[in-house]
Amino acid sequence: MTPYLQKQSRYPKLIATSPHPALSLVVVIPCYSESTLLQSLDALKKCKIENFAVEVIVLINDAENTTAEIKAQNQQSFEEANLWAKGNNTAQLQFHILYQKNLPKKHAGVGLARKIGMDEAVRRLEAINRANGVIVCFDADSKCREGYFMAIEKHFRDNPDTQAAGIPFEHPLAGDEFVPEVYQAILLYELHLRYFIHAQKYAGFPHAVQTIGSSMAVRCDAYQKQGGMNRRKAGEDFYFIHKFTAIGKHSEIKDTMVYPSPRISDRVPFGTGKAVGEILQQQDTFKTYAPQCFEDLKIFLQKVDELFTIKQERLEVFLGTLPVSIRTFLMKSNFENKLLEIERNSTNLRNFRNRFFQWFNAFLLMKFVHFARDHYYPNVEISVATKWLLEKVYQNEMETLKARLLFLRALDKASI
């Protein structure tokens, strides 16, 4: 047993059967109060597999304080999925349906559910000495292309230095599963997601990537080295993936797509389902971070290299050249002491930049944007923000929000 697994003793081995000797991918699906689980499993069943094996671990879960109604839904999902798995398991593709009941209410949530499933995936892969096998995160209301498994396996095989990877995603913008207002709401929210990442890239932030829980994958050994999945009730994907961007071991997978659901959900305090519900309540309006946050950030990040050789007595002058939003934020973030620490441990500019962006990471960037929003630049309508992005950054004018989203999707595909 690996040192990592020795520490994970709260949840013992969950699956009795031995893994396939050619097991390369383990897909982990947290499931809480889901009525569409079988649709997601069916999408995975249709995926092509060649010369390797795949396991899918579904972790149905509830908490000590979960309502009787949700527990009944979970029990129904457990029974239906087990019956479905028995009729659809093959030698190369195995579905394992697990039910963890009454998890501690203090920690119960999507982060803990992912963690339990991913830790079990580690056990399965380590049992056959496949430490470089891949653990894939998916959701119980998502679908994917038929080439999903093949694209993931190929990417990690062709990129041995990659420890974790993002998977392209697109929410459905039309259909008969939801009312038109839901599709309009998800259009606005996905536009916000893509705007935020493109605005970071414009500002010069080197680790601007999407962190979507249903669209990420990680090597088994790298997962263990980084301490595994966290137990956050929301945002677990953000904190997990940015462990790998900070060390330069993250990349993007090509030639496949995940289709997350646009449905309303109150399972987590923030995220897609929560945002869709709020947009519907606000009658199709959505505000996002003001462009000026990123204009100010860009001025600072363009000057980072100057800090490598700056003298202590010149630091105050340097700060004086920055916009007041970033200057005030840095002073509140112990910038001077952190800079001295980074300089003392950097022998060259490249090393300095690596260390600097391990400190000024995606979490600190998010804190700055929230600070700037709260004190200087209130949120603006998504139409205003994306108009700035397309005209300022891409010299492109598009009137409709759907056209802007499709344009950003195309840019994201081209950049992978």
C-alpha positions as CSV (number, residue, x, y, z in Angstrom):
1,M,0.0,0.0,0.0
2,T,1.3,3.5,-0.9
3,P,2.0,6.0,1.9
4,Y,-0.9,8.1,0.6
5,L,-3.4,5.2,0.9
6,Q,-2.1,4.3,4.4
7,K,-3.2,7.8,5.5
8,Q,-6.7,7.3,3.9
9,S,-8.0,4.8,6.5
10,R,-11.5,6.3,7.1
11,Y,-13.0,4.8,4.0
12,P,-11.7,1.3,3.5
13,K,-11.5,-0.6,0.2
14,L,-14.9,-0.4,-1.4
15,I,-14.7,-2.7,-4.5
16,A,-14.1,-6.5,-4.0
17,T,-13.4,-7.5,-7.5
18,S,-9.9,-7.4,-9.0
19,P,-9.2,-4.7,-11.6
20,H,-8.5,-5.7,-15.2
21,P,-4.8,-6.1,-15.8
22,A,-5.0,-3.5,-18.7
23,L,-6.8,-0.9,-16.6
24,S,-5.7,2.5,-17.7
25,L,-8.6,4.9,-17.0
26,V,-10.9,5.1,-14.0
27,V,-13.8,7.5,-14.3
28,V,-15.2,8.8,-11.0
29,I,-18.8,10.1,-10.8
30,P,-20.2,11.7,-7.6
31,C,-24.0,11.3,-7.5
32,Y,-26.4,13.1,-5.1
33,S,-30.1,13.3,-5.8
34,E,-29.7,12.5,-9.5
35,S,-32.5,11.3,-11.7
36,T,-30.5,11.3,-15.0
37,L,-27.6,9.1,-13.9
38,L,-28.4,6.3,-16.3
39,Q,-28.2,8.8,-19.3
40,S,-24.7,9.7,-18.2
41,L,-23.7,6.0,-17.8
42,D,-25.2,5.3,-21.2
43,A,-23.1,8.0,-22.8
44,L,-19.9,6.4,-21.3
45,K,-21.0,3.0,-22.5
46,K,-21.1,4.2,-26.1
47,C,-17.4,5.4,-25.9
48,K,-14.8,3.5,-27.9
49,I,-12.0,1.6,-26.2
50,E,-8.9,0.0,-27.8
51,N,-6.1,-1.9,-26.2
52,F,-6.9,-0.8,-22.6
53,A,-9.6,-1.2,-20.0
54,V,-11.8,1.4,-18.2
55,E,-13.6,1.3,-14.9
56,V,-16.4,3.7,-13.9
57,I,-16.9,4.3,-10.2
58,V,-20.2,5.9,-9.3
59,L,-20.2,7.3,-5.7
60,I,-23.8,7.8,-4.7
61,N,-23.7,9.7,-1.4
62,D,-25.7,11.5,1.2
63,A,-25.1,13.1,4.6
64,E,-26.3,12.6,8.2
65,N,-28.8,15.5,7.7
66,T,-29.9,14.7,4.2
67,T,-33.7,14.7,3.8
68,A,-35.6,11.4,3.5
69,E,-36.8,12.4,0.1
70,I,-33.2,12.7,-1.3
71,K,-32.2,9.5,0.4
72,A,-35.1,7.7,-1.3
73,Q,-33.9,9.2,-4.6
74,N,-30.4,8.0,-3.9
75,Q,-31.6,4.5,-3.0
76,Q,-33.6,4.3,-6.2
77,S,-30.6,5.5,-8.2
78,F,-28.4,2.9,-6.5
79,E,-30.8,0.1,-7.4
80,E,-31.4,1.2,-10.9
81,A,-27.7,1.8,-11.7
82,N,-26.7,-1.6,-10.2
83,L,-29.3,-3.3,-12.4
84,W,-28.1,-1.3,-15.4
85,A,-24.5,-2.1,-14.7
86,K,-25.2,-5.9,-14.6
87,G,-26.6,-5.7,-18.1
88,N,-23.9,-3.5,-19.6
89,N,-20.6,-4.5,-18.0
90,T,-18.0,-5.9,-20.4
91,A,-14.5,-7.2,-20.0
92,Q,-13.0,-3.8,-21.0
93,L,-15.6,-1.5,-19.4
94,Q,-16.8,-2.1,-15.8
95,F,-19.3,0.0,-13.9
96,H,-19.1,-0.1,-10.1
97,I,-22.0,1.5,-8.3
98,L,-21.3,2.4,-4.6
99,Y,-23.5,4.1,-2.0
100,Q,-21.9,5.9,0.9
101,K,-24.7,6.8,3.3
102,N,-24.7,9.3,6.2
103,L,-21.4,11.0,5.6
104,P,-20.4,13.5,8.3
105,K,-22.5,16.6,7.7
106,K,-19.5,18.8,8.4
107,H,-17.7,17.5,5.3
108,A,-20.4,15.9,3.2
109,G,-20.5,17.3,-0.3
110,V,-19.1,17.1,-3.8
111,G,-15.5,17.4,-2.7
112,L,-15.7,14.5,-0.2
113,A,-17.6,12.4,-2.7
114,R,-15.0,12.9,-5.4
115,K,-12.3,12.2,-2.9
116,I,-13.7,8.9,-1.8
117,G,-14.2,7.8,-5.4
118,M,-10.8,9.0,-6.5
119,D,-9.0,7.4,-3.6
120,E,-10.7,4.1,-4.5
121,A,-9.5,4.6,-8.1
122,V,-6.0,5.0,-6.7
123,R,-6.4,1.6,-4.9
124,R,-7.5,0.0,-8.1
125,L,-4.6,1.3,-10.2
126,E,-2.0,0.6,-7.5
127,A,-3.2,-2.9,-7.2
128,I,-1.9,-3.6,-10.7
129,N,1.2,-1.4,-10.4
130,R,-0.4,1.2,-12.8
131,A,0.8,4.4,-11.0
132,N,0.7,6.3,-14.3
133,G,-2.9,5.3,-14.9
134,V,-5.4,8.2,-15.2
135,I,-8.3,9.1,-12.9
136,V,-11.0,11.0,-14.7
137,C,-13.7,13.2,-13.2
138,F,-17.2,13.2,-14.7
139,D,-20.6,14.2,-13.4
140,A,-23.9,12.3,-13.0
141,D,-25.7,14.7,-15.3
142,S,-23.1,15.0,-18.0
143,K,-22.6,13.4,-21.4
144,C,-19.7,13.1,-23.8
145,R,-18.5,12.3,-27.3
146,E,-17.9,8.7,-28.3
147,G,-14.1,9.4,-28.6
148,Y,-13.9,10.5,-24.9
149,F,-11.9,7.5,-23.5
150,M,-9.6,7.3,-26.6
151,A,-8.8,11.0,-26.5
152,I,-7.9,11.0,-22.8
153,E,-5.8,7.9,-23.0
154,K,-3.9,9.2,-26.0
155,H,-3.3,12.6,-24.5
156,F,-1.6,11.2,-21.4
157,R,0.3,8.6,-23.4
158,D,1.6,11.2,-25.8
159,N,2.4,13.7,-23.0
160,P,4.4,11.9,-20.3
161,D,5.2,15.1,-18.4
162,T,1.5,16.0,-18.0
163,Q,0.2,15.3,-14.5
164,A,-3.3,16.7,-14.9
165,A,-5.4,17.9,-17.8
166,G,-8.5,19.8,-18.6
167,I,-11.1,18.4,-21.0
168,P,-13.1,20.6,-23.4
169,F,-16.7,21.3,-22.4
170,E,-19.8,22.9,-23.9
171,H,-23.2,23.3,-22.3
172,P,-26.1,22.5,-24.6
173,L,-27.7,25.7,-25.8
174,A,-30.9,24.2,-27.2
175,G,-33.1,21.1,-27.0
176,D,-36.3,19.8,-25.6
177,E,-35.1,18.7,-22.2
178,F,-35.4,22.1,-20.6
179,V,-37.5,25.3,-21.2
180,P,-35.9,27.9,-23.4
181,E,-35.1,30.2,-20.5
182,V,-32.7,27.6,-19.0
183,Y,-30.8,27.4,-22.2
184,Q,-30.5,31.2,-22.3
185,A,-29.4,31.2,-18.7
186,I,-26.6,28.7,-19.3
187,L,-25.5,30.7,-22.4
188,L,-24.9,33.7,-20.1
189,Y,-23.1,31.6,-17.5
190,E,-20.8,29.8,-19.9
191,L,-20.1,33.2,-21.5
192,H,-19.0,34.4,-18.1
193,L,-16.8,31.4,-17.6
194,R,-15.0,31.9,-20.9
195,Y,-14.8,35.7,-20.5
196,F,-13.1,35.3,-17.1
197,I,-10.4,33.0,-18.5
198,H,-9.8,35.1,-21.6
199,A,-9.6,38.3,-19.5
200,Q,-6.9,36.6,-17.4
201,K,-5.0,35.7,-20.5
202,Y,-5.2,39.3,-21.7
203,A,-3.8,40.4,-18.4
204,G,-0.8,38.1,-18.8
205,F,-1.6,35.5,-16.1
206,P,0.2,32.3,-17.1
207,H,-2.1,29.8,-15.4
208,A,-5.5,30.8,-16.9
209,V,-7.4,27.6,-17.4
210,Q,-11.0,26.4,-16.9
211,T,-11.5,24.3,-13.8
212,I,-14.7,22.3,-14.4
213,G,-15.3,19.3,-12.1
214,S,-16.8,17.2,-14.8
215,S,-14.0,18.0,-17.2
216,M,-10.6,17.1,-15.6
217,A,-8.2,14.2,-15.3
218,V,-5.1,13.4,-13.3
219,R,-2.4,10.7,-13.2
220,C,-2.7,8.3,-10.2
221,D,0.8,9.0,-8.9
222,A,0.5,12.8,-9.3
223,Y,-2.9,12.7,-7.5
224,Q,-1.2,11.1,-4.5
225,K,1.8,13.4,-4.5
226,Q,-0.4,16.5,-4.4
227,G,-2.4,15.2,-1.4
228,G,-5.5,13.9,-3.3
229,M,-8.8,15.7,-3.7
230,N,-9.9,18.2,-1.1
231,R,-13.3,18.0,0.8
232,R,-14.6,21.4,-0.2
233,K,-18.4,21.6,-0.6
234,A,-17.9,23.7,-3.8
235,G,-14.9,24.9,-5.8
236,E,-13.1,21.6,-5.1
237,D,-12.1,21.5,-8.8
238,F,-10.6,25.0,-8.8
239,Y,-8.3,24.3,-5.9
240,F,-7.4,20.8,-7.1
241,I,-6.5,21.7,-10.7
242,H,-4.5,24.8,-9.8
243,K,-2.1,22.6,-7.8
244,F,-0.9,21.4,-11.2
245,T,-0.9,24.7,-13.1
246,A,1.3,26.2,-10.4
247,I,4.0,23.6,-11.1
248,G,3.6,23.7,-14.9
249,K,2.3,20.1,-15.1
250,H,-1.2,20.9,-16.5
251,S,-2.3,20.6,-20.2
252,E,-5.4,20.5,-22.3
253,I,-6.9,17.5,-24.0
254,K,-7.9,17.6,-27.7
255,D,-10.4,15.9,-29.9
256,T,-13.3,15.3,-27.4
257,M,-16.0,17.1,-25.5
258,V,-17.9,16.9,-22.3
259,Y,-21.5,18.3,-22.3
260,P,-22.5,19.3,-18.7
261,S,-26.1,19.8,-17.9
262,P,-27.6,23.3,-17.7
263,R,-30.1,22.3,-15.1
264,I,-30.9,24.3,-11.9
265,S,-29.4,22.8,-8.8
266,D,-29.0,23.8,-5.1
267,R,-26.5,21.1,-4.3
268,V,-23.6,23.5,-3.9
269,P,-23.4,27.2,-2.7
270,F,-22.1,28.3,-6.0
271,G,-21.4,26.9,-9.5
272,T,-23.4,26.2,-12.6
273,G,-26.7,24.9,-11.2
274,K,-26.8,27.7,-8.6
275,A,-26.0,30.4,-11.2
276,V,-28.7,29.2,-13.7
277,G,-31.3,29.4,-10.9
278,E,-30.2,33.0,-10.0
279,I,-30.2,34.1,-13.7
280,L,-33.8,32.8,-14.1
281,Q,-34.8,34.7,-11.0
282,Q,-33.2,37.9,-12.4
283,Q,-35.0,37.5,-15.7
284,D,-32.1,36.7,-18.0
285,T,-29.5,39.2,-16.7
286,F,-26.1,38.3,-15.4
287,K,-23.2,40.5,-14.2
288,T,-19.6,39.6,-14.2
289,Y,-16.2,41.1,-13.3
290,A,-15.6,44.6,-14.7
291,P,-12.9,44.8,-17.5
292,Q,-11.0,47.4,-15.5
293,C,-10.0,44.7,-13.0
294,F,-8.0,43.0,-15.7
295,E,-6.7,46.3,-17.2
296,D,-5.2,47.1,-13.8
297,L,-3.9,43.5,-13.4
298,K,-2.3,43.7,-16.8
299,I,-0.3,46.8,-15.8
300,F,1.1,44.9,-12.8
301,L,1.9,41.6,-14.5
302,Q,3.7,43.4,-17.3
303,K,6.1,44.7,-14.7
304,V,6.8,41.4,-12.8
305,D,10.2,40.9,-14.4
306,E,11.3,44.3,-13.0
307,L,10.9,42.9,-9.5
308,F,13.7,40.4,-9.9
309,T,16.4,43.0,-9.6
310,I,14.6,45.8,-7.8
311,K,16.3,47.4,-4.8
312,Q,14.4,47.5,-1.6
313,E,14.5,51.3,-1.6
314,R,12.9,51.4,-5.0
315,L,10.0,49.2,-4.2
316,E,7.8,52.1,-2.9
317,V,8.4,53.9,-6.2
318,F,7.5,50.8,-8.1
319,L,4.2,50.4,-6.2
320,G,3.5,54.1,-6.9
321,T,3.4,53.3,-10.7
322,L,0.6,50.8,-10.2
323,P,-3.2,51.4,-10.3
324,V,-4.6,52.1,-6.8
325,S,-6.6,48.8,-6.9
326,I,-3.6,46.5,-7.3
327,R,-1.4,48.6,-5.2
328,T,-3.8,48.6,-2.2
329,F,-4.4,44.8,-2.7
330,L,-0.7,44.0,-2.7
331,M,-0.1,46.1,0.5
332,K,-2.8,44.1,2.2
333,S,-1.3,40.8,0.9
334,N,2.1,41.2,2.6
335,F,3.7,41.8,-0.8
336,E,6.9,43.3,0.4
337,N,7.8,40.3,2.7
338,K,6.7,37.8,0.1
339,L,8.8,39.5,-2.6
340,L,11.9,39.4,-0.4
341,E,11.3,35.7,0.3
342,I,10.9,34.9,-3.4
343,E,14.1,36.9,-4.3
344,R,16.2,35.1,-1.7
345,N,15.3,31.8,-3.2
346,S,15.6,32.7,-6.9
347,T,18.9,32.3,-8.8
348,N,17.6,33.5,-12.2
349,L,14.7,35.3,-13.8
350,R,13.0,32.0,-14.8
351,N,13.2,30.7,-11.3
352,F,11.9,34.0,-10.0
353,R,8.9,34.0,-12.3
354,N,8.0,30.4,-11.3
355,R,8.2,31.2,-7.6
356,F,6.3,34.5,-8.1
357,F,3.4,32.8,-9.8
358,Q,3.3,30.1,-7.2
359,W,2.6,32.9,-4.8
360,F,0.4,35.1,-7.1
361,N,-1.5,32.1,-8.1
362,A,-5.1,31.6,-9.4
363,F,-6.5,31.8,-5.9
364,L,-4.7,35.2,-5.2
365,L,-5.8,36.5,-8.6
366,M,-9.4,35.6,-7.7
367,K,-9.0,37.4,-4.3
368,F,-7.7,40.5,-6.2
369,V,-10.6,40.5,-8.6
370,H,-13.1,40.2,-5.7
371,F,-11.3,43.0,-3.8
372,A,-11.3,45.2,-6.9
373,R,-15.0,44.4,-7.4
374,D,-15.9,45.3,-3.8
375,H,-13.9,48.5,-3.5
376,Y,-13.3,49.9,-7.0
377,Y,-15.1,48.4,-10.0
378,P,-18.6,46.9,-9.4
379,N,-19.7,44.0,-11.6
380,V,-21.0,44.9,-15.0
381,E,-23.5,43.2,-17.4
382,I,-22.0,40.3,-19.3
383,S,-22.9,42.1,-22.5
384,V,-20.7,45.0,-21.5
385,A,-17.8,42.8,-20.4
386,T,-17.8,40.6,-23.5
387,K,-18.1,43.6,-25.8
388,W,-14.9,45.0,-24.2
389,L,-13.2,41.6,-24.6
390,L,-14.0,41.1,-28.2
391,E,-13.3,44.6,-29.3
392,K,-10.2,45.3,-27.1
393,V,-8.5,42.0,-27.2
394,Y,-9.7,40.4,-30.5
395,Q,-10.6,43.4,-32.6
396,N,-14.0,41.8,-33.3
397,E,-17.5,43.1,-33.1
398,M,-20.5,40.8,-32.5
399,E,-23.9,41.9,-31.5
400,T,-25.5,38.8,-30.1
401,L,-24.3,37.1,-27.0
402,K,-24.6,33.6,-28.6
403,A,-22.3,34.7,-31.4
404,R,-19.8,35.9,-28.8
405,L,-20.0,32.6,-27.0
406,L,-19.5,30.6,-30.2
407,F,-16.5,32.8,-31.1
408,L,-14.9,32.2,-27.7
409,R,-15.6,28.5,-28.0
410,A,-13.8,28.4,-31.4
411,L,-10.8,30.3,-29.9
412,D,-10.6,27.8,-27.1
413,K,-10.6,24.9,-29.4
414,A,-8.0,26.4,-31.6
415,S,-5.7,27.1,-28.7
416,I,-5.7,23.6,-27.3
